Amino acid sequence: MPKQMPSIKDEDTYEALRDKGYGKTKAARIANAQANDAMSPSQKGGKAPPYEDWTKDDLMERARELDVKGRTDMTKDALIDALRSQ
């Protein structure tokens, strides 16, 4: 079982979103909204494929948009890890 994070209301949803390539903040916001009965966010989520399905060029472009440092020397796996940590 993952370590409990106090600011995340729905750990399973958060982890599933992170696995799909969502950033930490966005995944936390969606997970917390879905856990709140007063809110009714969409279950559908985004339509972007997971980062593993992206080409290295597409990952590089996204890393450029987010100003990931050292991106030009990264492998595809390193780019994915860097994007997920944003």
N, CA and C of each residue as an Amber inpcrd file, in Angstrom:
protein
   258
   0.8450000  -1.1870000   0.0000000   0.0000000   0.0000000   0.0000000
   0.8810000   1.2380000   0.0000000   0.5720000   2.2180000  -0.8750000
   1.3870000   3.4250000  -0.9390000   1.3010000   4.2420000   0.3410000
   2.3390000   5.0110000   0.5930000   2.3570000   5.8940000   1.7560000
   1.1980000   6.8760000   1.6630000   0.4880000   7.0570000   2.7610000
  -0.6660000   7.9580000   2.8040000  -0.2050000   9.4020000   2.6640000
  -0.7690000  10.1170000   1.7170000  -0.4570000  11.5300000   1.5340000
  -1.6430000  12.3370000   2.0380000  -1.4510000  13.1950000   3.0400000
  -2.5670000  13.8800000   3.6880000  -3.3920000  14.7620000   2.7720000
  -2.8170000  15.3200000   1.7150000  -3.5800000  16.2290000   0.8750000
  -4.3700000  15.5200000  -0.2200000  -4.1800000  14.2060000  -0.3880000
  -4.8800000  13.4470000  -1.4180000  -6.0460000  12.6930000  -0.7610000
  -7.2530000  12.9700000  -1.2380000  -8.4470000  12.3520000  -0.6460000
  -8.7440000  10.9670000  -1.2340000  -8.3210000  10.7280000  -2.4670000
  -8.5690000   9.4450000  -3.1220000  -7.2650000   8.9550000  -3.7480000
  -6.4920000   8.2020000  -2.9550000  -5.1660000   7.7410000  -3.3650000
  -5.1980000   6.9140000  -4.6560000  -6.1900000   6.0210000  -4.7770000
  -6.2580000   5.1490000  -5.9530000  -6.4440000   5.9510000  -7.2340000
  -7.3510000   6.9130000  -7.1890000  -7.5850000   7.7620000  -8.3580000
  -6.3310000   8.5700000  -8.6680000  -5.7030000   9.1170000  -7.6430000
  -4.4840000   9.8980000  -7.8250000  -3.4100000   9.0690000  -8.5190000
  -3.1540000   7.8570000  -8.0130000  -2.1160000   6.9940000  -8.5930000
  -2.4570000   6.5960000 -10.0250000  -3.7200000   6.3270000 -10.2970000
  -4.1370000   5.9610000 -11.6580000  -3.9010000   7.1270000 -12.6180000
  -4.1990000   8.3270000 -12.1840000  -3.9890000   9.5010000 -13.0190000
  -2.5010000   9.7490000 -13.2500000  -1.6840000   9.5710000 -12.2170000
  -0.2290000   9.7390000 -12.3680000   0.3140000   8.7180000 -13.3700000
  -0.2050000   7.4800000 -13.2860000   0.2210000   6.4370000 -14.2200000
  -0.1460000   6.7840000 -15.6570000  -1.2010000   7.5610000 -15.8250000
  -1.6360000   7.9630000 -17.1660000  -0.8710000   9.1890000 -17.6690000
  -0.0070000   9.7440000 -16.8390000   0.8060000  10.8630000 -17.2850000
   0.4110000  12.2260000 -16.7490000  -0.5930000  12.2750000 -15.8860000
  -0.9870000  13.5580000 -15.3070000   0.0880000  14.0490000 -14.3490000
   0.2340000  15.3470000 -14.2610000   1.1480000  15.9430000 -13.3030000
   0.6100000  15.7840000 -11.8870000   1.4800000  15.9900000 -10.9090000
   1.0910000  15.8030000  -9.5090000  -0.0790000  16.6920000  -9.1040000
  -0.0050000  17.9650000  -9.4580000  -1.0410000  18.9140000  -9.0490000
  -2.3810000  18.5920000  -9.6910000  -2.3720000  18.3420000 -11.0010000
  -3.6200000  18.0650000 -11.6940000  -4.2420000  16.7610000 -11.1860000
  -3.4210000  15.7370000 -10.9890000  -3.9290000  14.4620000 -10.4830000
  -4.5420000  14.6340000  -9.0880000  -3.8850000  15.4220000  -8.2490000
  -4.3980000  15.6640000  -6.8960000  -5.7270000  16.4040000  -6.9430000
  -5.8200000  17.4060000  -7.8070000  -7.0760000  18.1700000  -7.9080000
  -8.2210000  17.2930000  -8.3730000  -7.9800000  16.4680000  -9.3660000
  -9.0410000  15.5880000  -9.8850000  -9.4340000  14.5620000  -8.8320000
  -8.4370000  13.9320000  -8.2010000  -8.7190000  12.9180000  -7.1820000
  -9.5030000  13.5180000  -6.0180000  -9.1130000  14.7110000  -5.5780000
  -9.8100000  15.3420000  -4.4600000 -11.2270000  15.7630000  -4.8510000
 -11.4020000  16.2230000  -6.0750000 -12.7390000  16.6090000  -6.5290000
 -13.6490000  15.3960000  -6.6130000 -13.1350000  14.2830000  -7.0940000
 -13.9560000  13.0820000  -7.2000000 -14.3050000  12.5190000  -5.8280000
 -13.4600000  12.7710000  -4.8420000 -13.7240000  12.2910000  -3.4870000
 -14.7130000  13.1810000  -2.7360000 -14.9890000  14.3700000  -3.2590000
 -15.8670000  15.3350000  -2.6060000 -17.2950000  15.1560000  -3.1280000
 -18.2070000  14.7710000  -2.2510000 -19.6020000  14.5430000  -2.6490000
 -20.2980000  15.8140000  -3.1450000 -19.8060000  16.9860000  -2.7430000
 -20.4280000  18.2410000  -3.1650000 -20.0540000  18.6130000  -4.6010000
 -19.0600000  17.9380000  -5.1570000 -18.6240000  18.2200000  -6.5220000
 -18.9990000  17.0310000  -7.4110000 -19.1050000  17.2730000  -8.7000000
 -19.4140000  16.1700000  -9.6020000 -18.5380000  16.2440000 -10.8550000
 -17.2320000  16.0330000 -10.6860000 -16.3470000  16.0920000 -11.8500000
 -16.5650000  14.9020000 -12.7630000 -16.1830000  15.0590000 -13.9870000
 -16.3100000  13.9930000 -14.9750000 -15.4250000  12.8170000 -14.6150000
 -15.9190000  11.6160000 -14.8090000 -15.1260000  10.4120000 -14.6210000
 -14.2710000  10.1570000 -15.8550000 -14.6150000  10.7750000 -16.9540000
 -14.0050000  10.5080000 -18.2400000 -12.5290000  10.8960000 -18.2990000
 -12.1890000  12.0560000 -17.8010000 -10.8010000  12.4980000 -17.8300000
 -10.3430000  12.8810000 -19.2140000  -9.0360000  13.0820000 -19.3570000
  -8.4700000  13.4810000 -20.6350000  -8.3920000  12.3360000 -21.6210000
  -8.1700000  12.6690000 -22.8740000  -8.1050000  11.6620000 -23.9160000
  -6.6870000  11.4090000 -24.3880000  -5.7160000  12.0460000 -23.7670000
  -4.3270000  11.8550000 -24.1760000  -3.8640000  10.4510000 -23.7910000
  -3.1310000   9.7980000 -24.6840000  -2.6000000   8.4760000 -24.3590000
  -1.4980000   8.5990000 -23.3110000  -1.1640000   7.5030000 -22.6290000
  -0.0740000   7.5650000 -21.6530000   1.2420000   7.9180000 -22.3460000
   2.1550000   8.5080000 -21.5890000   3.4230000   8.9390000 -22.1610000
   4.1730000   7.8070000 -22.8700000   4.0110000   6.5790000 -22.4060000
   4.7090000   5.4540000 -23.0380000   4.3140000   5.2860000 -24.5040000
   3.1260000   5.7470000 -24.8750000   2.6590000   5.6420000 -26.2580000
   3.0970000   6.8260000 -27.1160000   3.6700000   7.8600000 -26.5100000
   4.1190000   9.0310000 -27.2470000   5.4550000   8.7330000 -27.9200000
   5.7500000   9.4320000 -29.0030000   7.0670000   9.3250000 -29.6160000
   8.0410000  10.1580000 -28.7860000   9.3280000   9.8750000 -28.9580000
  10.3250000  10.6520000 -28.2210000  10.2620000  12.1140000 -28.6420000
  10.0030000  12.3670000 -29.9310000   9.8890000  13.7550000 -30.4000000
   8.7390000  14.4850000 -29.7180000   7.5990000  13.7930000 -29.5540000
   6.4550000  14.4030000 -28.8740000   6.7720000  14.6730000 -27.4040000
   7.4570000  13.7200000 -26.7710000   7.8560000  13.9130000 -25.3770000
   8.8130000  15.0950000 -25.2520000   9.7320000  15.1890000 -26.1980000
  10.7010000  16.2850000 -26.1900000   9.9920000  17.6320000 -26.3430000
   8.9960000  17.6890000 -27.2100000   8.2300000  18.9250000 -27.3930000
   7.5070000  19.3180000 -26.1090000   6.8900000  18.3390000 -25.4580000
   6.1900000  18.6180000 -24.2010000   7.1820000  19.0650000 -23.1210000
   8.3380000  18.4150000 -23.0720000   9.3720000  18.8010000 -22.1040000
   9.8490000  20.2180000 -22.3810000   9.9380000  20.5970000 -23.6540000
  10.3250000  21.9550000 -24.0310000   9.2690000  22.9470000 -23.5300000
   7.9820000  22.5970000 -23.7160000   6.8880000  23.4640000 -23.2560000
   6.9680000  23.6990000 -21.7500000   7.3700000  22.6590000 -21.0090000
   7.4280000  22.7460000 -19.5530000   8.8070000  23.1640000 -19.0500000
   9.7130000  23.4490000 -19.9820000  11.0730000  23.8920000 -19.6590000
  11.7990000  22.9060000 -18.7420000  11.7460000  21.6160000 -19.1160000
  12.4430000  20.5760000 -18.3670000  13.9380000  20.7220000 -18.6420000
  14.7190000  20.8960000 -17.5990000  16.1600000  21.0830000 -17.7320000
  16.8350000  19.7570000 -18.1090000  17.7920000  19.8000000 -19.0140000
  18.5530000  18.6210000 -19.4090000  17.8340000  17.6920000 -20.3680000
  16.7280000  18.1310000 -20.9180000  15.8880000  17.2690000 -21.7610000
  16.5990000  16.7530000 -23.0060000  17.5220000  17.5320000 -23.5540000
  18.1610000  17.1230000 -24.8120000  19.0340000  15.8860000 -24.6430000
  19.4880000  15.6190000 -23.4330000  20.3330000  14.4460000 -23.1820000
  19.5560000  13.2600000 -22.6190000  18.2480000  13.3930000 -22.4640000
  17.4470000  12.3440000 -21.8230000  16.9940000  11.2650000 -22.8060000
  16.8810000  10.0500000 -22.2710000  16.2750000   8.9530000 -23.0200000
  14.7570000   9.1220000 -22.9480000  14.0440000   8.3140000 -23.6920000
  12.5800000   8.3720000 -23.6650000  12.0720000   8.1210000 -22.2460000
  12.6200000   7.0950000 -21.5740000  12.1830000   6.7930000 -20.2070000
  12.4850000   7.9410000 -19.2510000  13.6380000   8.5700000 -19.4230000
  13.9940000   9.7040000 -18.5580000  13.0610000  10.8870000 -18.8060000
  12.6950000  11.1070000 -20.0620000  11.7350000  12.1830000 -20.3870000
  10.3930000  11.9170000 -19.7100000   9.9290000  10.6720000 -19.7870000
   8.6610000  10.3130000 -19.1500000   8.7250000  10.5890000 -17.6480000
   9.8020000  10.1510000 -17.0070000   9.9550000  10.3910000 -15.5620000
   9.9810000  11.8810000 -15.2410000  10.6940000  12.6550000 -16.0680000
  10.7810000  14.0980000 -15.8360000   9.4270000  14.7700000 -16.0290000
   8.6840000  14.3660000 -17.0320000   7.3590000  14.9530000 -17.2670000
   6.3950000  14.6000000 -16.1490000   6.4790000  13.3970000 -15.6460000
   5.5720000  12.9870000 -14.5710000   5.9070000  13.6760000 -13.2500000
   7.1130000  14.1510000 -13.1100000   7.4870000  14.8130000 -11.8570000
   7.1810000  16.3110000 -11.8860000   6.6580000  16.8010000 -12.9910000
   6.3170000  18.2180000 -13.1220000   5.0620000  18.5470000 -12.3580000
